[in-house]
Amino acid sequence: MKENIFWAFFIPYFFNLNNRSAVKIFSFLFFSFFSCTFNLMSQVDKSPWVILEYADLNTKHISESGKFNQNGFLFDIEWDNKLTFSENHQIFYGGISSLKISNYNSKLLTTIESIKDSVGLGDILISFFDFNLDGLIDFRIPRECGKNCYYSYFFYDNQTNQFLHKEEWDYIRIDKINKREKLISLHPEYNIPTLYRVNGYVLEEVL
């Protein structure tokens, strides 16, 4: 209602002005509107929190033997069609019998054996991201899925040049991340705290 009254007053006034005055007023209103819109968008963009599933995860679907490069590392997959057996469905889902990770000099860094298809979809998802927010690439693999999915996280340690599995991360479900403050927010469940600061590989509860 207020806006209608404003324009009802302003439009007749606007057309009674000479061209130069009208252009000045129009330019002022246009740039004022643009400036306010830009400021609002900037405030939204400055939010340090990002939903993990909307972040730049790079996910590989593995269902056969093969090799691929990721962030300067060579991943050598050996697939076994009979690695995972479902008692409920009496069928094999397969899995990764061996995952070997080498650097750009072909030096073997890490070997992970017997990664089973716990989801039962016929493939295994390996998702790459800097999960502990230290600037180095990490990856995760689904460990178990029911109502919710839980993952095994492997973090690259540049001192040992290995990808290390940290069991402390096995039973958390990350919702959002804050790279600026090195914080992660978890999906709420049971009595698990939902806000943690990441210190290396250690999760420190934020009270």
CORVENWO-V559999 format. One line per field, one symbol per residue. ss: DSSP state (A for helix, B for strand, O for the rest). psi: psi as a letter, one per 30 degrees, with the letter a starting at -180 (. if undefined). burial: # if it has 16 or more other C-alpha atoms within 10 Angstrom, else .. A space follows every 50 residues. Layout:
ss=???
psi=???
burial=???
This chain:
ss=OAAAAAAAAAAAAAAOOOAAAAAAAAAAAAAAAAAAAAAAAAAAAOOOBB BAAAOOOBBBBBOOOBBBBBOOBBBBBBBBOOOOBBOOOOBBOOBBBBBB BBOOOOOBBBBBBBBBOOOOOOOBBBBBBOOOOOOOOBBBBBBBBOOOBB BBBBBBBOOOOBBBBOAAAOOOOBBBBBOOOOBBBBOOOOOOOOBBBBBO OBBBBOO
psi=eeeeeeeeeeeeeefflleeeeeeeeeeeefeeeeeeeeeeeeeffkfkk kefflhkjkkjkglkaklkjhgkkjjkjkjfgekkjeefhlkfaajekjk klafggkkekkklijlifehgglkkjkklieghggkklllkkekkcelkl lkkjkkjfefhljkkjffffhljkelljeefhkkklkkkbgklfkkkjjc fkjjkj.
burial=.............#..................................#. .#.........###........#########.###......######### ###....#.#....######.###.#########..########.....# #######....##.#...##.########..#####.......#####.. #.#....
